[in-house]
Amino acid sequence: MTEDAERSEGAGEGETPPVHGVRVRPATTQDLPVMAGLLVRLKRLNEEFDPLLKVREDAEEKAEKVLTADLGQVQALLLVAEGTGPDEGKVVGVSRALVRERPFYLPEREGVIQDIYLLPAYRRRRVGEYLLSETVRQLKAKGASLVTAEFPAQNQIATRFYAKRGFRPIVATHAKRL
């Protein structure tokens, strides 16, 4: 049996087989409310790292709108990590990414990981690494030849997570409140 056949055995269309108590699958409209809640949790965590990332009162409503728009975009990628076993069907993590053109650089198509979030109980069990690897794999399938991750510069947890997996900084965004 090939590695690809082994990976897909027992998994539904677009899903990956369970690993570390979760399976990763494409998000559906039914997932949007839970995904929005998880994204807002991530944004609140970001707020702890930098006061310029103050979360709005209507963040959950905005998150649902953004996720709904993403579901309709060919270049967008929304994945959920869903529990197996006792947590069967429970969305425990989310990945939000897109493929965009790089008009001035090679490679021309970049996969941009905009958000990855896991519930705390699923951290430090390699679930984040699994969700990241599935995100990268599917961005590559969408034509990306480079993958980047966007996260707050002060977030040392994310910095270490991505650096440990071979990511390095290539651009910086600087801000000043007006």
C-alpha positions as a Markdown table, in Angstrom:
| # | Residue | x | y | z |
|---|---|---|---|---|
| 1 | Met | 0.0 | 0.0 | 0.0 |
| 2 | Thr | 1.4 | 3.5 | -0.9 |
| 3 | Glu | 1.9 | 6.1 | 1.8 |
| 4 | Asp | -1.0 | 8.2 | 0.2 |
| 5 | Ala | -3.3 | 5.2 | 0.3 |
| 6 | Glu | -2.4 | 4.5 | 3.9 |
| 7 | Arg | -3.1 | 8.2 | 4.8 |
| 8 | Ser | -6.5 | 8.2 | 3.2 |
| 9 | Glu | -7.7 | 4.8 | 4.4 |
| 10 | Gly | -10.6 | 5.3 | 6.8 |
| 11 | Ala | -10.8 | 9.0 | 6.1 |
| 12 | Gly | -13.7 | 10.8 | 4.3 |
| 13 | Glu | -13.3 | 13.1 | 1.3 |
| 14 | Gly | -10.7 | 15.8 | 2.1 |
| 15 | Glu | -10.2 | 14.4 | 5.7 |
| 16 | Thr | -7.0 | 12.9 | 7.1 |
| 17 | Pro | -7.0 | 9.8 | 9.2 |
| 18 | Pro | -7.0 | 10.4 | 13.0 |
| 19 | Val | -3.7 | 11.2 | 14.7 |
| 20 | His | -3.2 | 12.1 | 18.3 |
| 21 | Gly | -6.9 | 11.9 | 19.1 |
| 22 | Val | -8.0 | 14.3 | 16.2 |
| 23 | Arg | -8.6 | 14.2 | 12.5 |
| 24 | Val | -8.3 | 17.2 | 10.3 |
| 25 | Arg | -11.0 | 18.0 | 7.7 |
| 26 | Pro | -12.2 | 20.9 | 5.6 |
| 27 | Ala | -14.5 | 23.2 | 7.5 |
| 28 | Thr | -18.2 | 23.4 | 6.7 |
| 29 | Thr | -20.9 | 26.0 | 7.2 |
| 30 | Gln | -22.0 | 24.1 | 10.3 |
| 31 | Asp | -18.5 | 24.6 | 11.8 |
| 32 | Leu | -18.6 | 28.4 | 11.5 |
| 33 | Pro | -20.0 | 29.3 | 14.9 |
| 34 | Val | -17.5 | 27.1 | 16.8 |
| 35 | Met | -14.7 | 28.3 | 14.5 |
| 36 | Ala | -15.6 | 31.9 | 15.2 |
| 37 | Gly | -15.4 | 31.3 | 18.9 |
| 38 | Leu | -12.0 | 29.7 | 18.6 |
| 39 | Leu | -10.7 | 32.5 | 16.4 |
| 40 | Val | -11.8 | 35.1 | 19.0 |
| 41 | Arg | -10.0 | 33.1 | 21.7 |
| 42 | Leu | -6.9 | 33.3 | 19.6 |
| 43 | Lys | -7.4 | 37.1 | 19.1 |
| 44 | Arg | -7.8 | 37.5 | 22.8 |
| 45 | Leu | -4.6 | 35.6 | 23.4 |
| 46 | Asn | -2.9 | 38.0 | 20.8 |
| 47 | Glu | -4.3 | 40.9 | 22.8 |
| 48 | Glu | -2.3 | 39.7 | 25.8 |
| 49 | Phe | 0.9 | 40.0 | 23.8 |
| 50 | Asp | 0.3 | 43.5 | 22.5 |
| 51 | Pro | -2.2 | 46.2 | 23.5 |
| 52 | Leu | -2.4 | 47.3 | 19.8 |
| 53 | Leu | -4.3 | 44.1 | 19.2 |
| 54 | Lys | -7.3 | 45.1 | 21.3 |
| 55 | Val | -10.2 | 42.8 | 20.5 |
| 56 | Arg | -13.4 | 44.5 | 19.4 |
| 57 | Glu | -16.8 | 43.9 | 21.1 |
| 58 | Asp | -18.3 | 42.4 | 18.0 |
| 59 | Ala | -15.3 | 40.2 | 17.2 |
| 60 | Glu | -17.3 | 37.0 | 17.1 |
| 61 | Glu | -19.8 | 38.4 | 14.7 |
| 62 | Lys | -17.0 | 39.7 | 12.5 |
| 63 | Ala | -15.2 | 36.3 | 12.7 |
| 64 | Glu | -18.3 | 34.5 | 11.4 |
| 65 | Lys | -18.5 | 37.0 | 8.5 |
| 66 | Val | -14.9 | 36.6 | 7.6 |
| 67 | Leu | -15.1 | 32.8 | 7.8 |
| 68 | Thr | -18.2 | 32.7 | 5.7 |
| 69 | Ala | -16.5 | 34.8 | 3.1 |
| 70 | Asp | -13.4 | 32.5 | 3.2 |
| 71 | Leu | -15.6 | 29.4 | 2.7 |
| 72 | Gly | -16.6 | 30.9 | -0.7 |
| 73 | Gln | -13.1 | 31.7 | -1.9 |
| 74 | Val | -11.2 | 29.2 | -4.0 |
| 75 | Gln | -7.8 | 30.4 | -2.7 |
| 76 | Ala | -8.9 | 30.2 | 1.0 |
| 77 | Leu | -8.3 | 27.2 | 3.2 |
| 78 | Leu | -10.3 | 26.5 | 6.3 |
| 79 | Leu | -9.6 | 23.4 | 8.2 |
| 80 | Val | -10.9 | 22.1 | 11.6 |
| 81 | Ala | -9.2 | 19.6 | 13.9 |
| 82 | Glu | -12.0 | 17.4 | 15.2 |
| 83 | Gly | -11.8 | 15.1 | 18.2 |
| 84 | Thr | -12.0 | 11.3 | 17.9 |
| 85 | Gly | -12.9 | 8.7 | 20.5 |
| 86 | Pro | -14.5 | 10.4 | 23.5 |
| 87 | Asp | -14.3 | 13.8 | 21.8 |
| 88 | Glu | -15.8 | 12.5 | 18.5 |
| 89 | Gly | -17.2 | 15.4 | 16.5 |
| 90 | Lys | -15.9 | 18.1 | 18.8 |
| 91 | Val | -14.1 | 20.9 | 17.0 |
| 92 | Val | -10.9 | 21.4 | 19.0 |
| 93 | Gly | -8.8 | 23.5 | 16.6 |
| 94 | Val | -8.9 | 25.6 | 13.5 |
| 95 | Ser | -6.6 | 26.6 | 10.7 |
| 96 | Arg | -7.3 | 29.6 | 8.4 |
| 97 | Ala | -5.0 | 30.2 | 5.4 |
| 98 | Leu | -5.0 | 31.4 | 1.8 |
| 99 | Val | -2.9 | 31.3 | -1.3 |
| 100 | Arg | -1.9 | 34.6 | -2.8 |
| 101 | Glu | 0.2 | 35.8 | -5.7 |
| 102 | Arg | 3.7 | 37.4 | -5.1 |
| 103 | Pro | 4.0 | 39.7 | -8.1 |
| 104 | Phe | 7.6 | 40.7 | -7.5 |
| 105 | Tyr | 9.1 | 37.5 | -6.1 |
| 106 | Leu | 9.7 | 33.9 | -6.8 |
| 107 | Pro | 8.1 | 31.6 | -6.0 |
| 108 | Glu | 5.0 | 33.3 | -7.3 |
| 109 | Arg | 2.4 | 31.7 | -5.1 |
| 110 | Glu | 2.6 | 31.9 | -1.3 |
| 111 | Gly | 0.5 | 30.0 | 1.2 |
| 112 | Val | -0.2 | 32.3 | 4.1 |
| 113 | Ile | -1.3 | 30.8 | 7.4 |
| 114 | Gln | -3.4 | 33.5 | 9.0 |
| 115 | Asp | -4.6 | 31.7 | 12.1 |
| 116 | Ile | -4.0 | 28.4 | 13.8 |
| 117 | Tyr | -5.6 | 27.8 | 17.2 |
| 118 | Leu | -6.0 | 24.7 | 19.4 |
| 119 | Leu | -7.9 | 24.4 | 22.6 |
| 120 | Pro | -5.5 | 24.2 | 25.5 |
| 121 | Ala | -6.2 | 20.6 | 26.3 |
| 122 | Tyr | -4.9 | 19.6 | 22.9 |
| 123 | Arg | -1.6 | 21.5 | 23.1 |
| 124 | Arg | 1.7 | 19.8 | 23.7 |
| 125 | Arg | 0.4 | 16.6 | 22.2 |
| 126 | Arg | 1.7 | 17.2 | 18.6 |
| 127 | Val | -1.8 | 18.2 | 17.5 |
| 128 | Gly | -0.6 | 21.6 | 16.5 |
| 129 | Glu | 2.2 | 20.1 | 14.4 |
| 130 | Tyr | -0.3 | 17.8 | 12.8 |
| 131 | Leu | -2.7 | 20.7 | 12.0 |
| 132 | Leu | 0.2 | 22.7 | 10.6 |
| 133 | Ser | 1.4 | 19.9 | 8.4 |
| 134 | Glu | -2.1 | 19.3 | 7.0 |
| 135 | Thr | -2.4 | 23.0 | 6.4 |
| 136 | Val | 0.9 | 23.1 | 4.6 |
| 137 | Arg | 0.0 | 20.0 | 2.6 |
| 138 | Gln | -3.2 | 21.5 | 1.4 |
| 139 | Leu | -1.7 | 24.9 | 0.6 |
| 140 | Lys | 0.8 | 23.0 | -1.6 |
| 141 | Ala | -2.0 | 21.2 | -3.3 |
| 142 | Lys | -3.6 | 24.7 | -4.1 |
| 143 | Gly | -0.4 | 25.7 | -5.8 |
| 144 | Ala | 1.7 | 27.4 | -3.1 |
| 145 | Ser | 5.5 | 26.9 | -3.3 |
| 146 | Leu | 6.2 | 28.9 | -0.2 |
| 147 | Val | 4.4 | 28.9 | 3.1 |
| 148 | Thr | 4.4 | 31.8 | 5.6 |
| 149 | Ala | 2.7 | 32.3 | 8.9 |
| 150 | Glu | 1.3 | 35.6 | 10.2 |
| 151 | Phe | 1.2 | 36.2 | 14.0 |
| 152 | Pro | 1.9 | 38.9 | 16.5 |
| 153 | Ala | 5.6 | 39.8 | 16.7 |
| 154 | Gln | 5.5 | 39.7 | 20.5 |
| 155 | Asn | 4.1 | 36.1 | 20.6 |
| 156 | Gln | 7.1 | 34.1 | 21.6 |
| 157 | Ile | 5.1 | 30.9 | 21.8 |
| 158 | Ala | 4.2 | 31.2 | 18.1 |
| 159 | Thr | 7.7 | 32.3 | 17.2 |
| 160 | Arg | 9.2 | 29.2 | 18.9 |
| 161 | Phe | 6.5 | 26.9 | 17.4 |
| 162 | Tyr | 7.2 | 28.0 | 13.8 |
| 163 | Ala | 11.0 | 28.3 | 14.2 |
| 164 | Lys | 11.1 | 24.7 | 15.5 |
| 165 | Arg | 9.4 | 23.7 | 12.2 |
| 166 | Gly | 11.8 | 25.5 | 9.9 |
| 167 | Phe | 10.0 | 28.9 | 9.5 |
| 168 | Arg | 12.0 | 32.1 | 9.7 |
| 169 | Pro | 11.1 | 35.8 | 9.5 |
| 170 | Ile | 11.2 | 37.4 | 6.1 |
| 171 | Val | 9.1 | 40.6 | 6.6 |
| 172 | Ala | 8.3 | 42.8 | 9.6 |
| 173 | Thr | 5.3 | 45.1 | 10.2 |
| 174 | His | 5.9 | 48.0 | 12.5 |
| 175 | Ala | 3.0 | 50.1 | 14.0 |
| 176 | Lys | 2.5 | 53.4 | 15.8 |
| 177 | Arg | -0.8 | 54.4 | 17.3 |
| 178 | Leu | -2.2 | 57.7 | 16.1 |
